[in-house]
Amino acid sequence: MRRLFAAGVAFAILAALCEVAAIRLFGHITDEVLTTRNLEAFWVPAFIWLGLAVIAGGMAFAGAYATALGAERFLLALRDRVYTHLQTLAPDFSEKRRLGDLMARLTDDIEAIEELVGSGMVRAITTAASVVFFAGAAFFIRWDLALVTMALIPLFLVVSKVFAGRFRSAAARERASNGAMNSVLEEGLANQPLVQAYNRQDAESRRLHREGRGWLRANMAQAWLAGLYSPAVQVIETMCLIVILGFGAWEIAAGRLTLGGLLSFAAYLALLYPAVQGLGELALNVAEAAAGSDRVIEVLSARPAVTDAADAVPAGRSHGRIAFERVGFAYPGRGRPVLRDVSFTAEPGEVVVLTGISGAGKSTLAKLLLRFYDPDRGRILLDGADLRGLTRKSVRDNITILYQETMLFSGSVRDNIAYGRPDASFDEVIRAAEAAGVHDFVKLLPQGYDSPVGQRGRLLSGGQRQRIAIARAILRDTPVLVLDEPMTGLDEATAAQVMKPLRRLMAGRTTLLITHDLRQVPEGARVVELEPVPRQERIRLKRVGVPFRGARSTTAW
């Protein structure tokens, strides 16, 4: 990227030098051809002028292309970096923010930053170089006229500075309004069936209209400033040209300046003042980019809740023995702990049911096991090793989780099954699908395993989505399995169908089943009932009641 931006600067500077030479030739033609009416003296400088125009055009194209390519690569790299950083943060970071606003930061705000440190920097350097070249050429023609010109330039810079501060505030409001509007759009489209079912179309349209009006007002504030800036600069530029032309006419009348010299000088000014104006506009772009950079920096400055220790080691393929030892935890920024003194074990091949009322910390246990967070007190062991001494990747490579909300991507059935093992062969995908009860209904789809599942799997039924998630877990084949309310939203018949492949999935694996509905608990499972803090002084184990004969209780561990 740096080489591309450097090439863009070099080509633009060469183009500016060609323009300087061309204007000088124009002055020569005026004095030696037009004034003297000597047509023979026209052809050589004319062809040189044409050659300079061709070279300048080629240089301008090369510079613009190199700058554009560098800018796009910069955008790609910065967006990748921000998105990759987002992936290192705990899920709660995204859950606490509106998705549309985060998307605006990854798109519009990053583009604004590129205007500051990418193509904007190239324009700043090349524009400054143009100012130097055109001013130098003007000094070469008449240094006293050039001094008058330079004395008027600070007016441009003062006007730019006055407008830049106001433009930054307006740009910050526009960035925030744009994020809010994107959030309304994303939420409305994602929840369109609910919107229509509850006859809330008009309400959602009004909500979008309100956010759109806020965005409109913020944009108009920017447009007002930009629209006022250009005429103000144009008035100053006109004043400067009138002064210079008046002084030049007086010099011509006195015989101290030729017409060609005055026209060349005026041409240099005609390029010099827009270049100075361009520097002022860059100040406005910097103000807008600063507003976007603040929002991106907020994301990049967020620290992951968990990082690997310097001496962390890979876990390897574990046996799946899980132990929670007096674990306590409170989410960052929240005062009340979610867990206190939680202790239990889960042996390889055993099913442990985690139950309790909402807010008791059942799903938090899964987040701790996956090392989205580390416990504040106590420790969690995998095969006797503290998770904090193992790398996050190796811990997660040993755990498969099925979430309460089935998460599918808008690819094909095959893509979603192979998501946890993208290197799996098609035969392995089919075997996992057969074990999960997916193969029968996939055969009936128009494109089989290549059939799209739609946004978030909405082209499929709830039971079909859940079975695809089970097939994905079967193919992933890890020693530890976490099921987070796997039957939520399914009717009794569908739940019974889903439970069959789930039992096959749980066989031989250490399984933590998070549920508040004990009707689907397998026989032989051990139940851990959590009570919410502050009443949670301990956890209770109890025998699973009828109709699940064979469930066993366990004494304290």
N, C-alpha and C positions, 0 to 999 in steps of 0.2 A: 504493500500500500504506500509506504513512504517513497519508494522508487517511482510509482505512478504519479503521486502528487508532485514529486520533484520534476518529473518529465513534463507534467502539466504546466508548472511554473516556467520551466526553460522554454517550452514552445510558445507560451503566451508572451514572454519577454522578447523572443525573437520576432514575433508578430508585431509587437509594439515598436521595436526598432525599425522594422520595415515601414511602418506608418510614418515614423519620424523622417526617414529618408524620402518617402514618397511626397510628403508635404514640402520638404526642401526642394525637390524636383519641381513641384508645382510653382513655387516661388521663382525658380530659375526660368521655367517656361514663360511665366508672366513677364519677367523683365527682359528676357533675351528673345522671346518670340512674339508675344502679344503686343508688347510696347513698341518694339522695333519693327514689327511686321515682317520678320525674317522667317519664312516658312521652312527653309532648309535646316534651321537650327532646331526644328520641332521633333524630327523623327527619332533621333538617338535618345534623348531624354524620355520621349513618349514610350518607346519600347522598353526602356529600363523601368519606367514607372509601371508598365503592364507586368513586367517580370516580378517586380516587387509586390504587386497586388496578388499575383498567383502564389508567390512564396508565403506572403502574409496569410492568405486564405488557407493554404496547406498547414501552416504552423498553427493557426487558430483552430482548425479542425482537429489536428493531432492533440493539441493541448486540451480542448474540450473533451475529447474522447478519453484521454488518459485520466483526466480529473474525474469524469463520470464513472469510469471503471474503478478508480481508487475509492470514490465515495460509496459505490455499491458494495465493494468488498469490506469497507469500514462498517457500513450498516450491518452486513451479514455477520461480521466478527463480533460487533458490540451486542447485537441482538442475541447471538448464540451465548455470549458471556453472561448476559443478564438472565436469560432463560435457564442456563445451566446453574447459575447461582440460585435461582428460585427453586430448582429441583433439590438443592441441598438443605433448604429450610424446612422446618416442621410443617405438616399439612395445615396446622392452625393459622399460619401466616396468610395463606391464600383464602382460607375459610372466613377470616375476619374482614376481608376486603372484597369489594365488588369486582366481579370478574371483568366486566367491561372496562373498569378503570385500569386494572392491571394490563389488559390488552392494549389500551391506549398508551401506556408507558412503554410497551414493547414495540409499538409502531410509530405513532406520531411524535412522541417525545424523543425517541432515539433518532428519528430523522432530523429533528431540530438540533440535537447535539452534533450530528454530522455536519450541519451547516456551520457550526462553530469551529470544530477541530479538523474537519476534512476539507471539503470544497470551499468552505468559507475562508479557511486559512490560505488556500491557494489564491482565491480572489483577492484577499488582503495583500499578499505579497506582490502579485502581478499588478494590482491597481497602484500600490505604492511605487513600484518600479516605473509604471507608466507616468505617474506624477513626476518622478525624477527626470525621466527622459524628456517629457514635453516641456517641463520647466527649464531643463538644461538647454534645449534647443531654443526656447524663447530668450534665454540669457545670451545665447550665441548671436541672435539677431540684434537685440537691443537690451542691454542690461538694465537701463533705467526704466524702460517699460516693464521689464520683468519684475523689477523691485516693486513697482506699483501693483502688479498682479499678485505677488507674494503677500503684500500687506493686506490684501482683501481676503485671502484664503482663511484666516482665523474665524471669519464670520461663519463660514460653513461648519467649522468644527464646533463653535459655540452652539449653533442651532441643533446640531446632531446630539450634543451632550444633553441639552435641555429635553429633547424628545426621547432619548434612550431610556431614562429613568421611568418616565410615564409608560413607555412601550413595554418595559419589563413587567410592570404591574398588570397591564392589560393582558399580556401574554400569559401570565400565571393564571388569571381568571379564565382565560379561554381554554387552557390545558385542563383545568379542573372541570369546567363545564363539559368539555368534550368527553372526559372520562365518565362523568355522570350520565350523559346521554347514551354512550355506548353500553353502560350497565343496564339502563332501562330497556334498550333494544335486545340485549342478550337475554335478560330475564323474561321479557315478553315472548320472544321466539322460543326459548327453551320450555316455557310453561304454556304454550299455545293451547293444548287440549284443555287445561284447567281454565284458562281465560275464557274460552268459548263455552265450556260446560257451565260456568258460573255467570255467563252473560256480562263479562267484564271488559268486552272489547272497547266500548266507549271510554271507560275509566282508564284503561291502559293507553289509549290514544291521547287522552288528556294529560296523562302523566308524561308521555313522551313529548307532548307539545310544550308542557311547562319547562322541561329540561332543554328542549330545543330553543325556546325563547331565551333562556339563560345563556345558551351558547351563542345565539344571535346577538344578544346585547354585548357579550364579550368580544365577538368578532367585529361588531360595529365600532366598539371602542378602539380596536386596533386599526380599523379602516379609517376612522376619523383622524387618528394621529398620522397614519401613513399618507392620507389624502392631504392633510394640512402641511406635512413636511415637504412634499414635492413642490407645491407652489411657493412656499417660503424660500426654498433653495433656488428656485427658478428666478424669483425676483432679485435675489442677491447676484445670481449669475448674470442677469440682464444688466444690472447696475454696473457690474465689473466690465462687461463688454462695451457698454456705452462710454465709460470713462476711457478705456483703452483706445477705442476707435476715434474718439474725439481728440485724444492726445496724439494718436498716430496721424490723423488728418492734418493737425497743426505741424507735425514734423515733416510730412510730405510737402506741405506748402512752403516750408522753410528750406526744402531741398536736402534735409538730413536723413530722409528715409525714402526708399523706393516703394512703388505700389506693390511689387511682388513681395518685398520684405514685410509690408504691413499685412498683406493677405496671408502670408505664411505665418506671421505672428498670430493673427486672428484664428487661423486654423489650429495652431498649437493650443490656443486658449480654448477653442471649441472642444478639444479633446481633453485638455487639462482640467477644466472645471467639472465636467461629468465624472472624471476620475476621482477628483476630490469629493464630489457628491457621493460617488460609490463608496468611498471610505466612510462617509457619514452613515450611509445605509447599512454598511456592515456593522456599525455600532447598534443599529436597531435589530439586526439579525442576532447579534451577540446577546442582546437583552431577551429576545424570544428564546434563544437556545438556553440561556441561563435558567429560564422558567422550567423548560423541559428537563434540563440536567438535574435540577433540584429533586424532581420526582423520580428520576432514574437512580440518582445517588441514594435516595431513601431506601430503594430496594437493595442496592448493592451494599449499603451499610448495615443491613440486617444480618445478624450473625446466626449461623446454624445453632440449634439448641444442643446438638451433639456433634462432637468431632472425634476422630480417632486419636487415641493417645500416641505419643511418640514411639512407645514400645509395643503398640498393639500388634497382635499376631493373627493370622488367618485361622478360622475355626476348623477348616477342613470339613469332611463329611461327618456330621455328629451322629451319635446314637439316639439323641432326642430326649435326654433326661433334663427336665426343666425344674428349677427350684427357685421360689420366691422366699427370701429370708428377711422378715421384718421390714418390708418395703413401705416407705412413705413418700408421698409425692404431692406437690401443688403446682399447677400450671404457672408459668412465669407471668408476673403481673397480677396474679390473683392471691388474695390473702388466705382464704380457707383451703386447707389441704383436701385433696380428693381421696387419697389413700393414707391409711395409718396402720403400721404394724401388720401388714399382710404377709402371711407365710403359708405356703403350700408347695407340694411337689407334684410332678406329673411324670410317670415312668414311661419308658418306651412301650408303645402299643396300648397305652391306657387312655381312656376318655375321661376328662375332667370337665364338668359342667360348671360354668361360672354364671350364677344367677343373682338376682337382687333387683330392687326397684330402680327406676331411672335415676341417674345421678350417683349411684353407688360406686361407680368407677370400673365397671366391667370392661368397656371399650378402652379405658385408660391403661388397663393391664396389657392389652394387645399392643398399644402404642409403645409402652415401655419394653415389651418383649422384642419388638422390631427396632428398638433403639431410635425411635423418633424423638424420644426424650430419655434421659437417664434418671433413676430415682434420686430423690433428695436424701433419703436415708435407706439403710439396708442395701441389699444387693440381689441381683438376679443371675442365676447360674445356668449355663448350658454345658452339660456333661461335666459339672464341677468347676467350670471356668467362669469367672466373673465376665459378664458381657462387656464391661468397660475396658477389659484387657484384650478384647477381640475386635477386629475390624468390622465396621458396619456392614460392608458388602458381604463378608463371609457369614455374618449372623443372618442376614436376610436371605442368603442363598440356601439356608437350612430351614426356612420358614415359608409356608404358603398361607395366605389369608384370603378368605372369602368374605367380602364385606356385606353388610346389610343391604346396601344398594348395589345391585349388580352393575359392575363397571365394564362396559364394552366400548370399543373404538369404532369409528365409522369406516371400517374396512370390510373384508370378507369374513365368512365363518372360519375359514382356515387361518386367516391372520389372527383372529381373536383367540383361537385355541392355542396357537403356537406363540402367543405373546410372551409367555414366561420362558419359552425355549425356542427362540427364533431359528436355531440351527436344526430343529427336529425335522425328520423326513416326513413325507406325506403319509407313509404307512404308519408311522408312529402317531401322527395326528388322527388318523382313522381309528386306530386301536383305542386311543383315549376317548374319542367320540363314542365308540361302541360301548365302552365301559360306563360312560356317563349317560347313555340313553339318547345321544344326540344323532347318531347315524341314521336312524329311521326317518326322522322328520327332515333331515338335511337332504336325503335322497329325493324328496318330493319338491325341493326348492328348484326354481328354474335353472340356476347355474350350479347347483350342488354346493360343494364346499367353497366355490368362488362367488357365491351369492352375497351381495352386500347386506349388512345387518342394519344399516341406517344410522343416523345420529344417535349415539348412546344405545344402539340396539333396538330402536323403536319399531323396526319392521318385524320384530319377533314378539311373541307373547312373553309374559313374565316367567313362566315355567321354562320356556325355551332358552331365554337369556340365562337363567340360573343354571341350567344343565350345561350350557356352553362354558360358563365360569367353572363348573365342576370338571369338565373335560380339560380345561386349561390347568386346573390344579393337579389333575391326575397326570398330565403330561409333564408338569414341572417336577413332580416326584421328589418331594423333600421329606425329611424325617419328622418335621413338626408341622402341624396343621392347626390353624386358627379359624374357627367358623363364627362370624359375628352376625347373630340373628339371621341365619340362612333361610328361615321360612317366612320372614316378614313379607306381608302383602300377597301371600299365596293362599288359595283356598285349600280346604282339607284334602280334596282329591289330588290336586296338583302337588301339595306338600308331600303326600304319601308317595307320589311318583318320583319326586326329587329325592326323597329320603333313601330310596334304593341305591342309586349311584353314590350318595353320600356315605352310606354304610361301607360300600366297597372302597371309597376313598379313605375312610378312617382306618380301615383294617391295617394293622401293623404299624401305624403311625401314632406318635404322641399328639393327642387332639385336645385342644381347648375349645369347648363349645360354649359360646356366649349366648344366652337366651333367657327370656323371662317366661317362656312357655315350656313347661316341663313335660308336655304331652308327647313330644317327639324325642325325648331322651332315650338313648339306646340302653338295653339291658347291660348291667355290669358297670354302668358309669358311676363315677363318684361326683357328688354335688358339693360345690363350694358356694355358700350364700354370703354375699357381701352386704354389709349395712353401711349406709352413708355416714360420713364424718359430720358432726362430732360424736355421734353415738357409736361409731365403729371403734370399739376397743379390741375387738377380735373378729374373726370370721368363724362361721358355724358350718359344720358338715352335717348333712342329714341324709337319711336313706330315701331313695326315690320310692314313692308310693305306687299303689296300683294305678295303671295296669302293667307297670314295668318291673316284672318279677326278676330277681337276680341282681338288682342293683345293690351295692354293698356300701356300708359306711366305713369310715376310717377314723381311728383315734387321732389325737393331736400329733403333729409331726414336728 
